[in-house]
Amino acid sequence: MSRVLGLDYGTKTVGVAISDPLLLTAQGLEIIRREKPSKLRKTLARIDELIASYQAGKIVLGYPKNMNGTEGKRCEETLAFKEMLENRTHLEVILWDERLSTVTADKTMMETGIRREHRKEYVDEIAAMVILQGYLDSLQV
């Protein structure tokens, strides 16, 4: 089994998580920060490095549907990013409904005692963990 890389794609950052080798748990790795939303070359290069380093064989990408289930502009941008990832990495990229992942990440940070002023530093990485863990849990059913 190869590991799965989880991504929370945003306009300024990409939160990154990785599964354990048994595909049971998700661990946060890092937040990739971009200088400009339109500049993805360095972001994609860093994702390539992480795939190689962790020998990931699949990517789970958060899909930001609206709360009512409709797809907006962010979904279009995510689909374009998915296509870039597939073309560049030649890995399967699975879209995973990320509704409430940021809310869950905020709740997790509150419960673990991360101060409000520091939460923004971690929210994307924890959201990537929530997205990836949701996917991994679906495999166990």
C-alpha positions, -999 to 999 in steps of 0.1 A, spaced: 0 0 0 12 35 -7 4 65 13 -22 91 4 -15 128 3 -43 151 15 -46 187 2 -67 217 13 -64 240 -16 -69 277 -10 -63 310 -27 -31 318 -7 -22 284 9 -23 247 5 -27 227 37 -9 193 34 -15 160 53 -2 125 47 -17 91 57 2 65 76 13 34 56 -17 14 67 -41 41 55 -57 45 90 -47 79 102 -39 113 87 -10 135 100 -5 171 92 27 179 73 28 216 64 12 246 48 25 257 15 22 295 12 20 313 -22 31 349 -28 4 353 -55 -28 332 -60 -21 328 -97 15 315 -91 14 277 -87 48 266 -100 65 265 -66 34 250 -50 33 221 -75 71 216 -72 67 213 -34 39 188 -38 61 168 -62 88 167 -35 63 156 -8 49 128 -30 85 115 -37 95 118 0 65 100 14 60 77 -16 24 88 -20 4 69 -46 -28 89 -45 -40 125 -37 -72 135 -19 -81 171 -27 -107 190 -7 -137 200 -29 -153 233 -16 -190 229 -23 -213 254 -9 -233 244 22 -264 238 0 -244 214 -22 -240 238 -51 -207 244 -68 -193 279 -72 -161 296 -83 -139 279 -58 -150 245 -72 -140 256 -107 -106 267 -94 -102 234 -75 -111 214 -106 -84 233 -126 -59 226 -98 -69 189 -98 -62 187 -136 -28 203 -130 -20 178 -103 -31 148 -125 -11 160 -155 20 168 -134 21 138 -110 2 111 -130 -15 101 -98 -52 97 -92 -67 128 -76 -99 122 -56 -122 151 -49 -135 150 -13 -163 171 0 -147 195 24 -177 213 38 -172 220 75 -135 209 74 -124 244 85 -151 244 112 -139 210 124 -103 223 123 -112 254 144 -131 232 169 -101 208 171 -77 237 178 -100 251 205 -102 217 222 -64 213 221 -59 248 236 -44 266 206 -49 303 213 -72 322 189 -45 344 176 -24 314 166 -52 293 149 -48 309 115 -12 295 114 -25 259 116 -61 259 102 -52 248 66 -29 220 77 -56 207 102 -83 211 75 -61 189 52 -60 163 80 -98 164 84 -103 160 46 -78 131 44 -91 114 76 -127 115 61 -114 97 30 -94 72 50 -124 65 73 -145 58 42 -121 31 32 -126 12 65 -163 8 61 
